[in-house]
Amino acid sequence: MNAAELIEQIDHIDTFKRYGRVKRVVGLMIESQGPESSIGDVCYIYVGTKHKRKIQAEVVGFKDENIMLMPYTTVQDISPGSLVEASSKPLQVKVGAELIGSVVDSMGQPMDGSLLPKGLTSVPTEQEPPNPMKRPPINKAIEVGVRMIDSLLTVGNGQRVGIFAGSGVGKSTLLGMIARNTKADLNVIALIGERGREVREFIERDLGEEGLQRSIVVVATSDQPALMRIKGAYTATAIAEYFRDKGMNVMLMMDSVTRVAMAQREVGLAVGEPPTTKGYTPSVFGVLPKLLERTGTNEHGSITGFYTVLVDGDDMNEPIADTVRGILDGHFILDRDLANKGQYPALNVLKSVSRIMNHIVSPDQVRAAEKLRELLSTYIQSEDLINIGAYKKGSSKEIDEAIRQYPNILSFLKQGTHDQISMDESITHLVQLIEKGE
């Protein structure tokens, strides 16, 4: 940077500090007279005697001549007339290779209370998705280490997939398996709206020491304000984007998008948006595509995304599930009936789709996968007749073959949570299974 450029930058520096005063607080919404700010800007609210402590808040709207703020923490200690200082910039978090192996909050601060390492780079949490014309096509598979996915629902490097399930069907366990076994360069895991108890359990039991060593975990628990839960998703995505721009292949796992949508609904209702589809505000359906489209490929690297969607009452057509399914490049359905039968992972192969698979795998694998689906579908359609003894052997060649192959298929679909199976092994096993039955 030469002297002329430096002087020009100095000329553009705003040396004024802008202040306002809190007028009232309603729920989590703070109304302030001033300072001059834009939507998304961070403000500092000074509280306590002699303004010793400050609370970070974000501008989420305007009312008449006042600005509407929502805090990243609680509204305790805020009183009428509390001083509000404008930062004139949106939230930024610090990112760098030194962060790998850490567990951080939505603000990018270590959860164990330690200090951030030196030499990190500040990046904004909200960024625009890559230009569609600059996204390279997905032409290579990425290994996730789950036999059923690698062989029957192959995921491309830079693909975005939704994992849809009710509560307690094994979403976190499946994410842990993928995080431990994947061949991606780095995992970024966002735990949004989780119970506090589950965070450490996921890190120690599902992710494990091996998985944590090449992961960055972003945590926003269910007791935190809605804005912190939303920012958790944005922060995790911004971290993944930083490493993608360094040329890395990143695996982003978010559990769950539904809780991000619920947090956005809380913010929308507080600002005064009308509830529309099943109580969700219009902003929810604007935020979801903007968030989910930020991942994928760009000219530098890729972000492969796994987003869990918590479906109420196992209804796969509820508004959030329906919207997310339409945005992503595939959907994996976890079935409670399969979990009750002891099949883990409880992925329903017949209801799940990877939209990229046929473009990135060999014709032999496609044929074998289609044949397995056909056999499984035939057996399930005839299962009641088979179980009550109403089906007579020889009545249908297809059903006979499905009955003969079913135990082998069931064994193929099951996998222990700590079983490490390579993609080549999975595909070879699938092809052998089908050829053996023919």
FIROMI-180385 format. One record per residue (C-alpha): residue number from 0; residue in three letters; z, y, x. Coordinates in pm, 1 decimal. Each point is the difference from the previous one (the first is absolute). Layout:
residues N
ATOM NUM Ala Z Y X
...
This chain:
residues 438
ATOM 0 Met 0.0 0.0 0.0
ATOM 1 Asn -108.2 330.8 150.9
ATOM 2 Ala 184.5 333.4 -19.9
ATOM 3 Ala -220.0 135.2 -283.7
ATOM 4 Glu 71.4 -304.4 -221.9
ATOM 5 Leu 371.8 24.4 78.9
ATOM 6 Ile 8.0 370.7 -92.4
ATOM 7 Glu -184.3 -76.1 -325.1
ATOM 8 Gln 256.5 -267.2 -90.4
ATOM 9 Ile 286.1 239.4 74.0
ATOM 10 Asp -164.0 263.3 -223.0
ATOM 11 His -2.0 -246.9 -290.3
ATOM 12 Ile 368.1 -96.8 32.2
ATOM 13 Asp 202.9 113.4 -299.7
ATOM 14 Thr 318.6 147.2 144.2
ATOM 15 Phe 159.8 73.1 -340.1
ATOM 16 Lys 256.5 -224.6 -164.2
ATOM 17 Arg -13.5 -9.5 -379.0
ATOM 18 Tyr 309.2 -55.4 -211.8
ATOM 19 Gly 88.7 -48.0 -365.2
ATOM 20 Arg 306.2 -76.9 -213.1
ATOM 21 Val 87.7 -298.1 -220.0
ATOM 22 Lys 9.6 103.2 -365.4
ATOM 23 Arg 85.8 -327.2 -170.4
ATOM 24 Val 8.7 -377.9 38.1
ATOM 25 Val -99.6 -239.5 -280.2
ATOM 26 Gly 37.6 -366.3 94.4
ATOM 27 Leu -182.6 -39.2 330.4
ATOM 28 Met -214.3 308.9 -54.8
ATOM 29 Ile 95.0 323.3 178.0
ATOM 30 Glu -140.3 330.9 -122.3
ATOM 31 Ser -14.6 272.9 262.1
ATOM 32 Gln -103.1 365.3 -8.7
ATOM 33 Gly -222.0 2.0 309.0
ATOM 34 Pro -85.6 -58.0 277.3
ATOM 35 Glu -380.3 14.7 4.9
ATOM 36 Ser -115.9 -362.7 39.5
ATOM 37 Ser -276.3 -245.2 -93.4
ATOM 38 Ile 14.4 -338.5 -174.3
ATOM 39 Gly 112.6 -264.3 249.6
ATOM 40 Asp 170.8 244.2 238.3
ATOM 41 Val 346.2 -84.5 130.1
ATOM 42 Cys 283.2 249.3 -59.4
ATOM 43 Tyr 356.1 4.0 135.6
ATOM 44 Ile 291.3 67.4 -234.9
ATOM 45 Tyr 310.1 123.1 186.1
ATOM 46 Val 331.1 -127.5 -137.9
ATOM 47 Gly 365.7 7.0 100.1
ATOM 48 Thr 207.2 281.0 143.7
ATOM 49 Lys -198.9 232.5 223.7
ATOM 50 His -313.9 -207.1 -76.0
ATOM 51 Lys 95.2 -261.8 258.1
ATOM 52 Arg -205.4 -280.4 -158.7
ATOM 53 Lys -352.1 -5.8 -139.1
ATOM 54 Ile -166.1 -232.8 -248.4
ATOM 55 Gln -372.3 -71.2 17.4
ATOM 56 Ala -193.2 37.1 -325.7
ATOM 57 Glu -366.1 0.4 -96.0
ATOM 58 Val -190.8 239.8 -222.8
ATOM 59 Val -123.4 -209.3 -294.7
ATOM 60 Gly -96.1 270.1 -249.2
ATOM 61 Phe 36.6 352.4 -133.2
ATOM 62 Lys 155.2 147.7 -312.0
ATOM 63 Asp -74.0 361.5 -86.3
ATOM 64 Glu 65.4 183.9 329.0
ATOM 65 Asn 239.4 -263.4 136.4
ATOM 66 Ile -64.8 -305.5 214.8
ATOM 67 Met 115.9 -351.3 -95.5
ATOM 68 Leu 157.4 -199.9 282.8
ATOM 69 Met 103.4 -362.1 21.3
ATOM 70 Pro 240.2 -103.2 279.9
ATOM 71 Tyr -50.7 -293.0 235.4
ATOM 72 Thr 372.4 -73.9 -31.0
ATOM 73 Thr 253.9 82.1 -272.3
ATOM 74 Val 58.0 337.1 -167.1
ATOM 75 Gln 372.8 -1.1 77.6
ATOM 76 Asp 144.5 322.4 147.1
ATOM 77 Ile -295.1 209.5 -122.1
ATOM 78 Ser 131.5 301.1 -188.6
ATOM 79 Pro -151.2 304.8 -177.0
ATOM 80 Gly -128.6 241.7 262.0
ATOM 81 Ser -33.8 -260.1 278.5
ATOM 82 Leu -243.9 126.6 261.0
ATOM 83 Val -346.9 -163.6 1.6
ATOM 84 Glu -217.0 28.0 312.8
ATOM 85 Ala -373.3 -75.5 0.5
ATOM 86 Ser -147.7 -206.9 283.3
ATOM 87 Ser -359.1 69.5 -114.0
ATOM 88 Lys -107.9 -352.3 96.0
ATOM 89 Pro 13.0 -347.4 -156.8
ATOM 90 Leu 221.5 -287.2 115.1
ATOM 91 Gln -82.3 -143.5 341.2
ATOM 92 Val 134.5 -310.5 173.5
ATOM 93 Lys 4.2 -95.4 368.2
ATOM 94 Val -203.9 -304.0 102.3
ATOM 95 Gly -74.8 -183.5 322.6
ATOM 96 Ala -5.9 -340.4 170.4
ATOM 97 Glu 372.0 42.6 81.3
ATOM 98 Leu 71.7 -36.3 -374.5
ATOM 99 Ile -117.7 -365.4 -10.4
ATOM 100 Gly 291.5 -231.1 -77.4
ATOM 101 Ser 189.0 274.2 -189.2
ATOM 102 Val 123.0 29.5 -358.3
ATOM 103 Val -35.7 358.4 -126.1
ATOM 104 Asp 55.0 189.5 -325.0
ATOM 105 Ser -252.8 202.3 -201.6
ATOM 106 Met 45.4 295.7 236.7
ATOM 107 Gly -78.8 -215.2 303.0
ATOM 108 Gln 361.4 1.9 123.4
ATOM 109 Pro 154.4 -325.1 139.0
ATOM 110 Met 217.0 -176.5 -259.1
ATOM 111 Asp 255.7 -109.1 261.3
ATOM 112 Gly 93.1 363.0 74.0
ATOM 113 Ser -154.5 4.5 346.8
ATOM 114 Leu -216.5 284.2 129.8
ATOM 115 Leu -378.6 -10.8 -8.7
ATOM 116 Pro -164.9 -86.5 333.8
ATOM 117 Lys -158.6 278.7 202.7
ATOM 118 Gly -374.2 58.5 12.7
ATOM 119 Leu -83.1 -60.5 -367.7
ATOM 120 Thr -278.5 185.3 -183.5
ATOM 121 Ser 51.8 187.6 -329.3
ATOM 122 Val -237.4 -96.3 -280.8
ATOM 123 Pro -9.8 117.2 -365.3
ATOM 124 Thr 99.0 -264.2 -254.1
ATOM 125 Glu -275.3 100.1 -243.1
ATOM 126 Gln -356.0 -29.0 127.9
ATOM 127 Glu -344.1 -36.8 -152.9
ATOM 128 Pro -164.4 -345.7 -20.0
ATOM 129 Pro -279.2 -68.1 253.1
ATOM 130 Asn -350.2 119.5 -84.8
ATOM 131 Pro -172.2 -289.2 -187.4
ATOM 132 Met -313.3 43.4 213.9
ATOM 133 Lys 206.2 -45.3 317.1
ATOM 134 Arg 163.9 -325.8 -109.8
ATOM 135 Pro -153.5 -294.2 191.5
ATOM 136 Pro -73.3 -302.9 -223.9
ATOM 137 Ile 254.0 -283.9 12.1
ATOM 138 Asn -171.0 -287.0 182.3
ATOM 139 Lys 282.5 -189.4 168.3
ATOM 140 Ala 287.5 -206.5 -137.7
ATOM 141 Ile 360.6 58.5 103.1
ATOM 142 Glu 239.7 -290.1 41.7
ATOM 143 Val 320.7 27.3 -205.0
ATOM 144 Gly 144.8 -344.0 77.1
ATOM 145 Val 32.1 -113.4 -363.0
ATOM 146 Arg -224.1 -305.7 -48.6
ATOM 147 Met -85.5 69.1 -363.1
ATOM 148 Ile -105.5 360.2 73.6
ATOM 149 Asp -189.5 -69.3 325.6
ATOM 150 Ser -206.3 -279.8 -155.9
ATOM 151 Leu -38.2 78.2 -372.7
ATOM 152 Leu 59.6 377.7 -20.0
ATOM 153 Thr -108.7 118.1 345.0
ATOM 154 Val 93.5 362.3 69.6
ATOM 155 Gly -229.3 232.3 196.0
ATOM 156 Asn 114.3 226.7 282.2
ATOM 157 Gly 53.0 329.0 -188.8
ATOM 158 Gln 14.0 -149.3 -350.1
ATOM 159 Arg 261.5 114.7 -253.4
ATOM 160 Val 162.9 -267.1 -217.8
ATOM 161 Gly 255.2 13.2 -280.9
ATOM 162 Ile 267.3 -269.3 -36.5
ATOM 163 Phe 92.8 -10.4 -369.4
ATOM 164 Ala 317.9 -171.7 -116.7
ATOM 165 Gly 309.1 21.5 -214.9
ATOM 166 Ser 343.2 26.1 159.4
ATOM 167 Gly 129.0 -288.7 209.2
ATOM 168 Val -329.5 -189.3 43.6
ATOM 169 Gly -22.1 36.3 379.5
ATOM 170 Lys -174.3 330.5 81.2
ATOM 171 Ser 234.5 91.7 286.7
ATOM 172 Thr -11.3 -352.2 142.5
ATOM 173 Leu -381.0 4.9 1.0
ATOM 174 Leu -3.9 342.3 169.5
ATOM 175 Gly 240.6 -131.9 263.8
ATOM 176 Met -228.5 -298.7 68.3
ATOM 177 Ile -300.6 230.5 40.0
ATOM 178 Ala 191.5 241.2 227.1
ATOM 179 Arg 113.5 -281.9 231.2
ATOM 180 Asn -329.5 -187.6 16.9
ATOM 181 Thr -272.2 267.2 -18.3
ATOM 182 Lys -229.1 71.4 294.7
ATOM 183 Ala 2.7 376.8 -74.1
ATOM 184 Asp 103.4 227.1 288.7
ATOM 185 Leu 288.4 158.0 -194.2
ATOM 186 Asn 183.3 -33.2 -332.2
ATOM 187 Val 116.2 302.6 -197.0
ATOM 188 Ile 228.6 -113.6 -281.9
ATOM 189 Ala 111.0 233.8 -279.7
ATOM 190 Leu 296.3 -117.1 -210.4
ATOM 191 Ile -2.7 238.3 -296.5
ATOM 192 Gly 268.2 -9.7 -267.5
ATOM 193 Glu 161.2 -314.5 139.6
ATOM 194 Arg 363.8 -89.9 -57.2
ATOM 195 Gly 208.6 100.4 300.8
ATOM 196 Arg 111.4 -360.6 42.6
ATOM 197 Glu -358.6 -125.2 24.7
ATOM 198 Val -106.4 225.9 286.5
ATOM 199 Arg 199.8 -170.0 274.1
ATOM 200 Glu -64.7 -340.9 -157.5
ATOM 201 Phe -376.2 59.2 15.7
ATOM 202 Ile 13.7 121.9 360.5
ATOM 203 Glu 220.5 -283.3 127.6
ATOM 204 Arg -105.7 -292.0 -220.4
ATOM 205 Asp -359.6 61.7 -111.2
ATOM 206 Leu -132.3 216.4 285.8
ATOM 207 Gly 211.7 -138.9 281.9
ATOM 208 Glu 48.8 123.9 356.1
ATOM 209 Glu -352.4 -104.5 98.1
ATOM 210 Gly -158.2 191.7 -288.9
ATOM 211 Leu 212.0 312.6 55.9
ATOM 212 Gln -107.6 26.0 364.5
ATOM 213 Arg -351.6 97.1 -111.2
ATOM 214 Ser 87.8 185.4 -318.7
ATOM 215 Ile 118.1 338.1 -123.5
ATOM 216 Val 202.8 -22.2 -320.2
ATOM 217 Val 30.2 300.2 -234.6
ATOM 218 Val 284.3 -24.0 -253.2
ATOM 219 Ala 69.0 198.1 -318.9
ATOM 220 Thr 262.9 -178.7 -208.8
ATOM 221 Ser 29.0 17.6 -378.4
ATOM 222 Asp 304.3 231.9 9.5
ATOM 223 Gln -192.7 277.3 177.0
ATOM 224 Pro -163.1 290.1 -189.2
ATOM 225 Ala -348.5 -51.8 -143.6
ATOM 226 Leu -157.6 227.9 260.7
ATOM 227 Met 137.8 -211.0 285.5
ATOM 228 Arg -152.4 -314.8 -154.2
ATOM 229 Ile -338.8 170.2 -29.3
ATOM 230 Lys 23.0 137.3 353.5
ATOM 231 Gly 85.0 -349.4 128.4
ATOM 232 Ala -345.7 -116.7 -108.5
ATOM 233 Tyr -167.6 308.8 148.3
ATOM 234 Thr 192.6 -26.8 327.7
ATOM 235 Ala -87.5 -367.9 47.0
ATOM 236 Thr -367.6 75.2 -70.3
ATOM 237 Ala 2.5 295.4 244.9
ATOM 238 Ile 152.0 -221.7 272.6
ATOM 239 Ala -269.2 -264.3 -61.9
ATOM 240 Glu -270.5 270.4 12.2
ATOM 241 Tyr 129.5 126.5 335.8
ATOM 242 Phe -35.8 -342.9 161.4
ATOM 243 Arg -336.2 -61.5 -172.1
ATOM 244 Asp -130.6 320.2 160.1
ATOM 245 Lys 112.3 -143.3 335.8
ATOM 246 Gly -246.9 -285.6 -54.4
ATOM 247 Met 250.5 -262.7 -117.9
ATOM 248 Asn -29.3 -253.0 -282.6
ATOM 249 Val 308.6 71.3 -210.6
ATOM 250 Met 153.1 -209.9 -277.9
ATOM 251 Leu 166.5 221.6 -264.2
ATOM 252 Met 226.7 -176.2 -249.6
ATOM 253 Met 154.9 196.6 -285.5
ATOM 254 Asp 262.1 -145.4 -233.0
ATOM 255 Ser -52.9 129.6 -257.9
ATOM 256 Val -264.2 238.7 -135.6
ATOM 257 Thr 157.3 -27.0 -345.8
ATOM 258 Arg 317.2 170.7 121.0
ATOM 259 Val -207.5 278.4 157.1
ATOM 260 Ala -164.3 50.3 -341.0
ATOM 261 Met 340.2 1.9 -172.0
ATOM 262 Ala 127.4 261.8 245.7
ATOM 263 Gln -309.4 214.7 -62.6
ATOM 264 Arg 65.3 -32.3 -373.8
ATOM 265 Glu 353.0 134.2 53.5
ATOM 266 Val -136.6 300.5 190.0
ATOM 267 Gly -272.6 59.6 -259.3
ATOM 268 Leu 241.5 -8.4 -292.2
ATOM 269 Ala 243.0 232.5 182.2
ATOM 270 Val -280.2 252.1 61.4
ATOM 271 Gly -97.2 -12.9 -367.1
ATOM 272 Glu -303.8 -230.4 -9.3
ATOM 273 Pro -54.4 -178.0 -332.4
ATOM 274 Pro 57.3 -378.0 1.1
ATOM 275 Thr -325.6 -177.7 -84.5
ATOM 276 Thr -78.0 -368.0 66.0
ATOM 277 Lys 323.1 -195.0 -61.8
ATOM 278 Gly 206.0 296.3 116.1
ATOM 279 Tyr -188.2 57.5 325.7
ATOM 280 Thr -110.1 358.0 66.0
ATOM 281 Pro -361.7 93.4 87.3
ATOM 282 Ser 94.9 79.4 361.7
ATOM 283 Val 88.0 -368.7 58.4
ATOM 284 Phe -361.0 -103.3 -55.1
ATOM 285 Gly -114.0 279.9 231.6
ATOM 286 Val 241.7 -88.9 280.5
ATOM 287 Leu -73.8 -376.1 11.2
ATOM 288 Pro -369.6 12.4 99.9
ATOM 289 Lys 66.4 279.6 250.6
ATOM 290 Leu 275.1 -207.7 165.4
ATOM 291 Leu -181.8 -334.1 -5.0
ATOM 292 Glu -334.6 140.2 118.9
ATOM 293 Arg 159.9 132.0 320.4
ATOM 294 Thr 6.2 -353.0 143.6
ATOM 295 Gly -300.5 -212.8 96.2
ATOM 296 Thr -242.1 57.7 286.2
ATOM 297 Asn -109.1 315.2 178.1
ATOM 298 Glu -208.7 64.7 311.5
ATOM 299 His 298.6 -72.2 230.2
ATOM 300 Gly 185.6 -302.9 -137.9
ATOM 301 Ser 117.8 -163.2 -320.3
ATOM 302 Ile 296.4 -29.0 -235.7
ATOM 303 Thr 19.5 -325.6 -194.1
ATOM 304 Gly 220.6 67.7 -303.2
ATOM 305 Phe 220.1 -235.6 -201.3
ATOM 306 Tyr 156.6 177.6 -298.3
ATOM 307 Thr 241.3 -182.4 -228.2
ATOM 308 Val -4.4 87.6 -369.3
ATOM 309 Leu 309.2 -84.4 -204.5
ATOM 310 Val -124.3 -89.2 -348.1
ATOM 311 Asp 241.6 32.7 -292.6
ATOM 312 Gly 37.2 -322.8 -194.4
ATOM 313 Asp -279.1 -160.3 211.2
ATOM 314 Asp -251.3 217.4 -190.4
ATOM 315 Met -294.6 31.6 240.2
ATOM 316 Asn -168.5 259.5 -224.0
ATOM 317 Glu 273.6 264.5 -10.7
ATOM 318 Pro -120.7 351.2 103.7
ATOM 319 Ile 99.3 3.3 368.4
ATOM 320 Ala -122.4 -355.0 64.2
ATOM 321 Asp -328.3 74.9 -174.9
ATOM 322 Thr -53.9 325.2 193.5
ATOM 323 Val 86.6 -148.8 341.2
ATOM 324 Arg -217.6 -306.0 -60.5
ATOM 325 Gly -295.3 230.0 -66.8
ATOM 326 Ile 52.8 192.8 326.7
ATOM 327 Leu 61.0 -284.6 245.5
ATOM 328 Asp -240.0 -253.3 155.9
ATOM 329 Gly 171.2 -308.1 -137.2
ATOM 330 His 303.5 -123.3 -188.9
ATOM 331 Phe 233.7 -292.1 69.0
ATOM 332 Ile 200.9 -122.7 -298.2
ATOM 333 Leu 340.7 -161.6 56.9
ATOM 334 Asp 71.4 -235.2 -290.3
ATOM 335 Arg 355.3 -60.3 -125.4
ATOM 336 Asp -97.8 -342.6 -139.9
ATOM 337 Leu -114.7 -112.1 345.9
ATOM 338 Ala 323.6 130.3 154.5
ATOM 339 Asn 200.7 -192.3 -260.6
ATOM 340 Lys -187.8 -316.3 104.6
ATOM 341 Gly 99.4 58.3 362.2
ATOM 342 Gln -344.6 102.5 128.3
ATOM 343 Tyr 39.9 266.1 268.4
ATOM 344 Pro -172.3 232.2 59.1
ATOM 345 Ala -35.8 19.6 -378.6
ATOM 346 Leu -354.1 141.1 21.0
ATOM 347 Asn -218.2 -83.0 -298.1
ATOM 348 Val -333.1 -69.2 171.2
ATOM 349 Leu -196.5 -7.2 -327.4
ATOM 350 Lys 114.9 348.7 -105.2
ATOM 351 Ser -19.9 160.6 345.3
ATOM 352 Val -305.7 166.2 152.2
ATOM 353 Ser -99.6 133.0 343.3
ATOM 354 Arg -303.6 220.0 -58.7
ATOM 355 Ile -98.6 -0.1 367.2
ATOM 356 Met 28.9 -374.7 73.7
ATOM 357 Asn -358.5 -109.6 -70.1
ATOM 358 His -136.3 263.2 241.4
ATOM 359 Ile 214.3 -96.2 301.1
ATOM 360 Val 32.3 -382.4 -0.9
ATOM 361 Ser -240.8 -287.2 61.0
ATOM 362 Pro -198.8 -161.5 -285.9
ATOM 363 Asp 182.6 -329.4 66.1
ATOM 364 Gln 336.0 165.7 -61.2
ATOM 365 Val -127.2 167.9 -318.4
ATOM 366 Arg -126.6 -335.0 -135.8
ATOM 367 Ala 325.4 -178.6 87.2
ATOM 368 Ala 211.2 274.8 -161.1
ATOM 369 Glu -211.7 -4.6 -318.1
ATOM 370 Lys 25.7 -379.0 -17.8
ATOM 371 Leu 379.2 8.7 34.2
ATOM 372 Arg 24.0 260.9 -276.9
ATOM 373 Glu -224.6 -215.0 -219.0
ATOM 374 Leu 214.0 -311.3 53.8
ATOM 375 Leu 324.0 190.9 -58.0
ATOM 376 Ser -136.3 162.7 -316.8
ATOM 377 Thr -120.7 -335.3 -136.0
ATOM 378 Tyr 340.3 -160.1 57.6
ATOM 379 Ile 197.6 286.9 -157.3
ATOM 380 Gln -224.2 4.9 -309.5
ATOM 381 Ser 58.2 -374.8 -49.2
ATOM 382 Glu 363.1 -7.2 117.1
ATOM 383 Asp 154.2 -42.8 -346.3
ATOM 384 Leu -227.4 -295.5 -81.6
ATOM 385 Ile 75.2 -158.6 338.0
ATOM 386 Asn 378.0 43.8 -33.5
ATOM 387 Ile 24.6 -159.1 -345.6
ATOM 388 Gly -231.6 -286.3 98.1
ATOM 389 Ala -276.0 97.0 -243.5
ATOM 390 Tyr -265.3 14.6 271.6
ATOM 391 Lys -172.2 -329.8 85.3
ATOM 392 Lys -128.1 -49.3 352.0
ATOM 393 Gly -379.3 2.4 14.7
ATOM 394 Ser -46.3 232.7 -297.9
ATOM 395 Ser -103.4 286.0 228.8
ATOM 396 Lys -114.0 -17.2 359.4
ATOM 397 Glu 120.3 359.0 64.5
ATOM 398 Ile 350.3 -64.0 -138.3
ATOM 399 Asp 28.9 -326.0 196.2
ATOM 400 Glu -84.0 185.1 321.1
ATOM 401 Ala 245.6 279.6 -85.0
ATOM 402 Ile 280.9 -252.4 -64.9
ATOM 403 Arg -72.2 -178.7 329.3
ATOM 404 Gln -5.1 323.8 200.8
ATOM 405 Tyr 285.6 183.8 -173.2
ATOM 406 Pro 287.7 -127.5 224.3
ATOM 407 Asn -200.7 97.8 311.8
ATOM 408 Ile -81.1 343.6 -145.2
ATOM 409 Leu 366.0 58.5 -88.5
ATOM 410 Ser 106.5 -94.5 352.7
ATOM 411 Phe -265.1 237.1 140.4
ATOM 412 Leu 118.4 293.6 -214.4
ATOM 413 Lys 366.5 -35.0 103.4
ATOM 414 Gln 127.9 153.0 323.4
ATOM 415 Gly 349.1 41.9 142.5
ATOM 416 Thr 109.3 358.4 60.0
ATOM 417 His 24.5 -56.6 377.4
ATOM 418 Asp -307.1 -222.2 39.4
ATOM 419 Gln -251.0 159.4 238.6
ATOM 420 Ile -355.1 -105.3 -85.5
ATOM 421 Ser -303.2 159.3 164.7
ATOM 422 Met -304.3 110.0 -198.1
ATOM 423 Asp -222.2 -258.9 171.8
ATOM 424 Glu 244.8 -276.2 -92.7
ATOM 425 Ser 9.6 118.1 -363.2
ATOM 426 Ile -380.1 6.9 -35.2
ATOM 427 Thr -43.6 -337.7 174.5
ATOM 428 His 265.0 -153.9 -226.5
ATOM 429 Leu -173.6 139.4 -309.9
ATOM 430 Val -345.6 -129.1 97.2
ATOM 431 Gln 140.8 -344.5 92.7
ATOM 432 Leu 188.5 -19.2 -328.5
ATOM 433 Ile -318.1 59.9 -201.3
ATOM 434 Glu -224.1 -224.7 215.6
ATOM 435 Lys 251.7 -283.1 -18.9
ATOM 436 Gly -4.2 8.3 -379.9
ATOM 437 Glu -379.9 -0.1 -31.1
